[in-house]
Amino acid sequence: MHDEVAPDRPDSRALMAEIERDVRERRRTGDLDPDFERELDVVFAEVAPPGAFGGGFDTVVDQAARHAVVDYDVPIAGRRPLRMVKRAVKLLTAWYMIYVGRQLVAFASTTLRALRILGGRVDALEARSPATDPRVAATFAPVGDDLDATPFAGAVTQALQASAVRGGRVLHADCGDGALLVALKGAGIDVYGVDPRSDAAARADALGIEVRREGALDHLRSVPAGALAAVVLSGCVDRLTLGDQIELLDLASSALVSGGVLALIGRDPGAWSRAMAPVASDLAAGRPLHSSTWAHLLSSRPFTGVRVHDAPVSVPDAVAASDDPAVRALAAAVFPPPAFAVIALRR
Amino acid sequence: MTVPSSADPLRVHQFLPALSPRDAIGAHTLAMQRVLEDAGLGGGIFAAEIHRDLRRHARSYHDYRPRAGDVLLYHAAIGCALGDWMAGRSEPLVLDYHNITPPEYFEVWAPETGLLLAQGRAQLTRLAPRATLGLADSSFNAAELDRLGCPRTAVVPVFIDPTTWGALDTAARDELLATKRGTDWLFVGRVAANKAHHDLVRAFAVHRRTWDPHARLFLVGGVTSEYQYALDRLVTRLGLDGAVIFTGSVTPGVLGAHYAAADVFVCLSDHEGFCVPVIEAMWWGLPVVAFASTAVTETVGDAAVLLEHKEPALVAAAVDRVARDAALRDALVAAGRLRVDHFSPARTAATLLGALKTLLVAA
């Protein structure tokens, strides 16, 4: 039994911040070789068997086909007397092994054939779904510029201050160049971001913001339950398919501590479709949801205090100066807010 | 159903798929048996497979003969015919859930093991709702039992009893210390994909290249499946032959030597139901760096550097920090020792008997 008293425990958050700063500094100075880090990302996948990292349906079925072939040539290596015995057993039981083996191969090949037929039917179904058809995905050109999330920094900060959560990390996905994170960090909030685009993440790195090169869904799947004080989602919320948008919401809900803040910063669908070329908007795999839709989705999940914050609208001066209610109503219809933040607290 | 009367002494019989030495569940079963016997509740140990060194402790489950007052305690960890047999019994059932690794981790590397795990999960789904009580090594495991409809659960950690570990192999330790030139990383656990040895190797490669060219990584644990073959090729591709050492299964004395000689214990497992080796490492005074996944987070408590993600550079930097920073190291070691006390056999025994008291009351 150990009787000693532990010295002061290190502040784990400060320690991790120092460790992450060390990594960033070594990346900046070139101590950490980016080529080597990239190589590490792929090298294990290259030496692993097909299907170890997903690899798709066809890869896994091909692997099953390899395993379906029964090898009748039983190894008989060993020291001389043992090898002789093994050889004799092999010869004496060959007819039996082949008889049983053929039945196994017949069963496996029939099952594989059924799987391939099923795969073909799923392929045909997917080809009719714009979200999964690669020909449609190739046509779709996403909006190039990121939505500016910084107008909502104040609303997010206020929601955090009003919540019962003290401390804890705040995640922004997709954080782009990290402008919102810079604003939140300036308010003394412990922040980090994720963004799958290396160029955007590199710009955030340059601002001294910790950014991981990862997609929002992939990252949130790896975050332990209740680990985050707040989650801010932008960019991805407008691009993902409906199924992925809902999964994103559920993952964020799981990652949040009780009382934590979720902020969904999205484009208004009307503003989005006007900003997009017709071909791109018609063929987009995913599209923005209305703020009321997000609010509805949040209210059917463990969230409370759902509030919608609209971004400022720029309207012609003459319209802005008008006191006529009819003009104002018309302006609201013609110039809807281009973006919004839906903010809620995790129960 | 056999209904015990007040005249029938309550006996808790333990059932498990395999009773093996050098195995956390085997050691846990034997320790639990001592506690049950001391409390006057001891029944027998019954297993599907029994290692020859432990045959005096257990019998085949086919030899079990029911008596009034019997309670059957099943250690669920993998699928086997015994699980189906348990589902058909009418005696009061206590499940001791040690976690069943999701089969996806094994489907590619060891399909047979994947099938057994899938079978184990299916059996657990059937057993959990009809159990009188579910014991779980961790809250993580208990939550799974709750989801499966187990009517009552209690967290009873794995018995970890250092007095049963045997003597340290000092020659092995001295050899490890004599050949040390840099930071020695250590991980202990079966070489299996859920334990993410490949992430350890990748992080270690960054550490060697950027922080410590003389570092070594010792991976102690039995080997299964094609995963080892892929790891061997990964080590060679990264030019780490000789620096990454797979020891295979070792004796308790050699295991102690590795704990005694290493500088930092690094666990990047994706899925653990408890993770006994991190507590062993703490007992040996090793600082721990761990990825915050599944039950690892609650097992280490605040006595480890917990990583929210395992980007290789981050892991490498964390290990370097622990190896270099004497104050941090001392704090982690001291916190680790307190954590070991939290899992002392006496404390676990009290927790177990407290949980079983509900059965006594019912009887």
Interface residues (C-beta under 8 A of the other chain):
Chain A: M1 H2 E4 V5 A6 P7 D8 R9 P10 S12 L15 M16 E18 I19 E20 D22 V23 R26 R27 D31 L32 D33 F36 E37 L40 V43 F44 E46 V47 A48 P49 G51 A52 Q63 H67 R169 R212 H219 S222 V223 P224 A227
Chain B: E107 V108 W109 P111 A193 H198 V201 R202 A205 V206 R209 T210 E226 A230 R233 L234 R237 L238 A292 S293 T297 D302 V305 L306 L307 E308 H309 E311 P312 A313 L314 A317 A318 D320 R321 A327 L328 D330 A331 L332 A334 A335 R337 L338 V340 D341 S344
